[in-house]
């Protein structure tokens, strides 16, 4: 699993659009209960942690792909159909791509790749929420 404590500082440093408004899953749960927090905002959430295959019989070497999402919230008060929010989401996506694609979260991880946006954005009169998913693979090996 990729620790949000590795991803959050990277987004804060590389994505000025958020003005340091980047947090973890617990803060996102709290934000879901209110509609007046500052935006744009990003929340880093772990999504999946799986193990894949053995490389050799003498050593157990395993690939550990880890997926994480960056849930973003932008303002949608300027137009109810959401055209301005869609433009804001594309700007956010561009900054996230520049910050995360090709970046290795630690020495144990391969560079991140973009997986996609799994669902359509969720739009209300005030906010537009979207999730962008990334993955990075770590490699673990132990002697048999």
C-alpha positions as CSV (number, residue, x, y, z in Angstrom):
1,X,0.0,0.0,0.0
2,X,1.2,3.5,-0.8
3,X,1.2,5.6,2.2
4,X,-0.8,8.8,1.8
5,X,2.0,10.5,3.9
6,X,4.2,10.1,0.8
7,X,1.7,11.3,-1.8
8,X,0.2,14.3,0.1
9,X,3.4,16.3,0.3
10,X,4.1,15.6,-3.4
11,X,0.8,17.0,-4.4
12,X,1.1,20.0,-2.1
13,X,4.6,20.8,-3.6
14,X,3.7,20.1,-7.2
15,X,0.1,21.2,-7.6
16,X,-0.3,24.9,-6.7
17,X,-3.9,24.8,-7.8
18,X,-4.8,23.3,-4.4
19,X,-3.0,26.0,-2.3
20,X,-1.9,23.2,0.1
21,X,-5.5,22.0,0.6
22,X,-4.5,18.3,0.4
23,X,-5.5,15.7,3.0
24,X,-6.2,12.1,3.6
25,X,-9.3,9.9,3.8
26,X,-10.4,10.9,7.3
27,X,-10.6,14.6,6.3
28,X,-12.6,13.6,3.2
29,X,-15.2,11.9,5.3
30,X,-15.6,15.0,7.4
31,X,-15.8,17.2,4.2
32,X,-18.6,15.1,2.9
33,X,-20.7,16.3,5.7
34,X,-20.3,20.0,4.9
35,X,-20.6,22.1,1.8
36,X,-18.6,25.1,2.8
37,X,-15.0,24.0,2.9
38,X,-12.5,25.8,0.7
39,X,-12.0,24.5,-2.9
40,X,-10.2,23.3,-4.9
41,X,-9.3,20.5,-2.4
42,X,-7.7,17.1,-2.9
43,X,-7.9,13.9,-0.7
44,X,-5.6,11.0,-1.1
45,X,-7.2,7.6,-0.5
46,X,-5.7,4.1,-0.6
47,X,-7.8,1.9,-3.0
48,X,-6.3,-1.5,-3.3
49,X,-3.2,-3.5,-2.3
50,X,-2.6,-6.8,-4.0
51,X,0.2,-9.3,-4.4
52,X,1.1,-11.0,-7.6
53,X,3.2,-14.0,-8.5
54,X,6.6,-15.6,-7.6
55,X,9.6,-14.8,-9.7
56,X,11.8,-17.8,-8.8
57,X,11.8,-21.0,-6.7
58,X,14.9,-20.1,-4.6
59,X,13.7,-16.6,-3.5
60,X,10.1,-15.5,-3.1
61,X,9.9,-12.2,-5.0
62,X,6.6,-10.6,-5.3
63,X,5.2,-7.6,-7.1
64,X,2.9,-5.5,-4.9
65,X,0.8,-3.2,-7.0
66,X,-0.9,-0.6,-4.9
67,X,-3.6,1.7,-6.2
68,X,-4.6,5.0,-4.8
69,X,-7.1,7.7,-5.7
70,X,-6.9,11.4,-5.5
71,X,-10.4,12.7,-4.9
72,X,-10.7,16.3,-5.9
73,X,-13.4,18.9,-5.3
74,X,-13.8,22.0,-7.3
75,X,-16.3,24.9,-7.2
76,X,-19.5,24.5,-9.2
77,X,-21.4,27.7,-8.2
78,X,-20.7,29.6,-11.4
79,X,-22.9,27.5,-13.7
80,X,-25.3,24.7,-12.8
81,X,-24.6,22.6,-16.0
82,X,-21.1,22.3,-14.7
83,X,-19.1,23.5,-17.7
84,X,-16.8,25.7,-15.6
85,X,-16.3,22.8,-13.1
86,X,-15.4,20.5,-16.0
87,X,-12.7,22.9,-17.1
88,X,-11.4,23.2,-13.5
89,X,-11.3,19.4,-13.2
90,X,-9.2,19.2,-16.4
91,X,-6.8,21.8,-15.0
92,X,-6.6,19.7,-11.8
93,X,-6.1,16.5,-13.7
94,X,-3.2,18.1,-15.7
95,X,-1.4,19.2,-12.5
96,X,-1.9,15.8,-11.0
97,X,-0.5,14.1,-14.1
98,X,2.5,16.3,-14.1
99,X,3.1,15.7,-10.3
100,X,2.5,12.0,-10.1
101,X,3.0,10.2,-13.5
102,X,6.6,8.9,-13.5
103,X,7.2,9.8,-9.8
104,X,8.3,7.0,-7.5
105,X,6.8,7.3,-4.0
106,X,9.8,5.6,-2.4
107,X,12.9,3.6,-3.4
108,X,10.9,0.5,-3.1
109,X,8.3,1.6,-5.6
110,X,8.2,1.9,-9.4
111,X,7.1,5.2,-10.9
112,X,3.4,5.9,-10.7
113,X,1.2,5.5,-13.7
114,X,-2.3,7.0,-14.3
115,X,-5.1,4.4,-14.3
116,X,-8.0,6.7,-15.0
117,X,-11.1,8.3,-13.7
118,X,-13.4,5.4,-12.6
119,X,-16.7,7.2,-12.5
120,X,-18.3,10.3,-13.9
121,X,-17.8,13.4,-11.7
122,X,-20.5,13.9,-9.0
123,X,-21.9,17.4,-9.3
124,X,-24.1,19.4,-7.0
125,X,-25.0,23.1,-7.3
126,X,-22.0,24.0,-5.1
127,X,-19.4,21.4,-5.7
128,X,-18.0,18.9,-8.3
129,X,-16.3,15.8,-7.0
130,X,-14.1,13.5,-9.1
131,X,-11.6,10.8,-8.5
132,X,-8.3,10.2,-10.4
133,X,-6.7,6.8,-9.8
134,X,-3.0,6.0,-9.9
135,X,-0.9,2.9,-9.3
136,X,2.7,2.1,-8.3
137,X,4.2,-1.3,-7.8
138,X,6.6,-2.2,-5.0
139,X,8.8,-5.3,-5.0
140,X,9.3,-7.4,-2.0
141,X,11.8,-10.3,-1.7
142,X,12.7,-12.7,1.0
143,X,15.0,-15.7,1.1
144,X,13.2,-19.0,0.9
